Amino acid sequence: MNIATIQGIDHEGRGIARVDGKAVFIEGALPQETVSYRLTRSKKHFDEAEMLAVLQPSPHRISPRCRHYRTCGGCSWQHVRSDVQVAYKQRILEEQLQRLANIQPQQYLPAIYGRSWGYRQRARLSVAHPAGGKAVFGFQSRHSHRIVDIQECPVLSPPLAEQLASVRCLLNEVAGADIGAVELHQGEEACALTLHGRRFPPPVLAVLRKQAAAWSRQGWQLYLQTGRQAEPLLPAEAGLFYRLPEYGLTLPYRPGDFTQINADTNALMVRRALALLAPQAGERIADLFCGLGNFSLPIAACGAETVGMEGAAALTERAEANARLNGLAGRTRFIHTDLFDTTPQTVAEWGRFDKMLLDPPRSGAYAVVQALHTPYLPKRIVYVSCNPATFARDAAVLVQKGYRFRSAGIINLFAQTAHVETVACFDWGE
């Protein structure tokens, strides 16, 4: 039997032990615990393992709330106290910055976090129809592509969680549609279910239209997606949207558009980012990886001339429409461009920006930060990251270029998981 004492935690939330001078990453183990484990992968410099038993538990270990937790891949930290999850995420950020970049900010900001349960306002669930059996749907298993057939999900917002049984009944009625996934969305005043399928034969469409009419009276909309965009099955009086009330903004979106997992915590994140950015009237500010305008429109609402850049054409169009809706078209411009191909010449073509906000996907903004050069260096950069490893890499580049790493703080957007969101601020020169 393999036994080890856990000394730390990695950026994926796994416990770190050292055995015979080699790091072992043990899924499910917590710092200060002694556990038994089984190796699942062995490399030259490290091993990966799954925990078999806790021999000496951490005082921070608790019983998971969800009955599917042992097998479902949707959550990874239900066995950790919620307040300790935040502390671990802070530790992950600090260790990634130190290990990968050998840097630290001048100040760590207080963590931002919302509800620990019932917070997810969107989710994508896989679907399967075993031959002759009933529909199976849920998140994929932790260790395979097998679908865990969920009966409950305590991290889903109540309106979405309460609809799971109805979704299951609907999937059993329309097995002929060959549906591979469903998406659940909760907007400000309506919810939506998107069915991803290869085909929807006429008999199936008849069932779906009937269900869509019934659900519409409960504030639910039904969308079908066979290609790149989801289409509503019936016209809806009000589509999906969320608000940023601090800035007087309403942002409509469609199923499939990227939005943050929880509107309330997103509003806190926007407030933190704009407090650091401090946009002023008359400034020219870039919002890179701008999506549908989540940061661009609040920046413009503060009076700054805002240029949003985004790689997804549909989101660029949505940002333009949202700017018009909110009376900000005169202070905004949106550009569809591949920011991963940014070069020094690209930066020169953009012209000078007073400030810049970066909100890249998990792969980070390396091409952008590498391409920045004088005389086109913005005096302040606010970086919103969803991956501490790529953030550390990009932060090191900014520091090497002469930026001062002013501050950073985590946002616990994804409670019950090891996912770390960070907002950081860099100032040029002294």
Buried (B, 14 or more C-beta within 10 A) or exposed (E): EBEBBBEBBBBBBBBBBBBEEEBBBBBBBBBBBBBBBEEEEEEEEBBBBBBBEBEEBBEBBBEBBBEBBEBBBBBBBBBBBBEBBBBBBBBBBBBBBEEBBEBBBEEBBEBBBBBBBBBBBBBEBBBBBEEEEEBBBBBBBBEEEBBBBBEEBBBBBEBBBEBBEBBBEBBEBBBBBBBEBBBBBBBBEBBBBBBBBEEBEEEBBEBBEEBBEEBBEEBBBBBBBBEEEBEBBEEBEEBBBBBBEEBEBBBBBBBBBBBBBBBEBBBBBBBBBBEBBEBEEEBBBBBBBBBBBBBBBBBBBBEBBBBBBBBBEBBBBBBBBBBEBBEBBEBBBBBBBEBBEBEEEBBEEBEEBBBBBBBBBEEBBBBBBBBBEEEBBBBBBBBBBBBBBBBBBBBBBBBEBEBBBBBBBBBBBBBBBBBBBBBBBBBBEE
